Amino acid sequence: MTDPRAPERIVRRFARSSNLMIAGRPFAVTGTGADALHDLLAGLGGIPSPIPDPGRIEFDLDAEQVLLDGKPLPERGDAAGRIAFARQHMPVAAALAERLDLTGLRVGVAMVLEPKTAVLSLLLRERGAEVSVYAHPDEIDVAVADELRAQGFAVTADPALAGPDERAAALAFLRAGLDVLLDDGAHLIRLAHEDDPALVDGWIGACEETTSGLTPLRRMQDAGILRCAVMAVNDARTKTMFDNRYGTGQSCVFAIADLLEERGIALTDQPALVLGYGPVGRGVAAHLRALGVEVRVAETDPVRALEARHDGLVTGRALELAGGALVVSATGVPSTVTPEIAAVARVIAVAGGVPGEVSDAGGALVLGGGGAVNITAAEGNPIEIMDLSFAVQLAALGELLERRPEPGVHALGPEVDELVARTALAVRGAGIDPPRDLDPDGVDDWRSPRYRDSRS
């Protein structure tokens, strides 16, 4: 393997064709150039595996072949095939769904519409729910939407909608009647409160998937205008630690690299400035760095900025670091990329994202139309990551139905994270030590053991 970028291209091709995760996945590499590919996969969080562990990916560079669990990586085919493939790799969500009885419940799913969301909708329906699906015009895989319609789902998803027509479609979806809403960005929760608060009064509650959605909902709660219970799915450790960091990190950086390559630009042709060092920013920075990019970070939070420095990254003011750089906004805050930053940047992309995160493109190359680049230019987060996130969604739905909490934003119990994580480890064939029993000899005594022998 003489091309220094060949390992990166191979890994991106695998991810693009399968929508599977690198981090946490066992791998093996054989053939000419294996060392470079091995090092890249390890840098991205892959686990070297000399034996056939569950989920192992094998790269045979001489035969130009990729094996998954010892078999050739299958072609996913059309929308039905992509949904079926996603379902095969979402055992955690399937296991959590089995715990629910949703008979007669009207559940609205308002999320990015792609194969994993289709699997979530199918799991909900199989547990007895009447499921309707909504997607924003810029977050629709049209083929997946058509496949769900063919399977009998009520789907509100039209990429041509904009302005008043988009709003009218969203309101029609809400007015059709819901018991529970699973939302992403809290856009529909907020629209219902704004346009017709009485709509919300009939809900059991909602589950919110994102940081950018929970922030305004907490403002509404503080102002006393939040009229429904909302389960804070995003705050679960098994969501934020994996979806935001590993999932968004991989999918956005790979999508950026693919788009740049189409234009004859290598990812390493310029430094990268990551705006924001929360879970998404950390994931983006780590994946860029693993691919050999010089990474800089700008943060408004001094603790996160200090963390970035201790992670070995250059930190400073955004405008001073943006010159000639690939600027990746990872804040989820509108107008993060200011006209001044855009004027000096070479390339701009948004990871995660909310509408208007790029306030002005200036003369820079803007990837993915300024929207969340892993959605506008790729297939969203990897399947196994959304398996975890949707498992948390299903667990949150179970808590909502069981607890029936008062209006407000509610944290999930720690048992949800434990259940999701234990289930995920089990399907990966990974064991875990049992908790240590309390020590009868006094190790768990609150008194300091240093002075035990001198007690009278």
Secondary structure, 3 states (H helix, E strand, C coil): CCCCCHHHHHHHHHHHHHCCCCCCCEEEEECCCHHHHHHHHHHCCCEECCCCCCCCEEEECCCCEEEECCEECCCCCCHHHHHHHHHHCCHHHHHHHCCCCCCCCEEEEECCECHHHHHHHHHHHHCCCEEEEECCCCCECHHHHHHHHHCCCEEECCCCCCHHHHHHHHHHHHHCCCCEEEECCCHHHHHHHHHCCHHHHCCCEEEECCHHHHHHHHHHHHCCCCCCEEEEHHHCHHHHHHHHHHHHHHHHHHHHHHHHHHCCCCHHHCCEEEECCCHHHHHHHHHHHHCCCCEEEECCCHHHHHHHHHCCCEECCHHHHCCCCEEEECCCCCCCECHHHHHHCCEEEECCCCCCCECCCCCCEEHHHHCEHHHHCCCCCCHHHHHHHHHHHHHHHHHHHHHCCCCEEECCCHHHHHHHHHHHHHHCCCCCCCCCCCCCCCCCCCCCHHHHHHCC
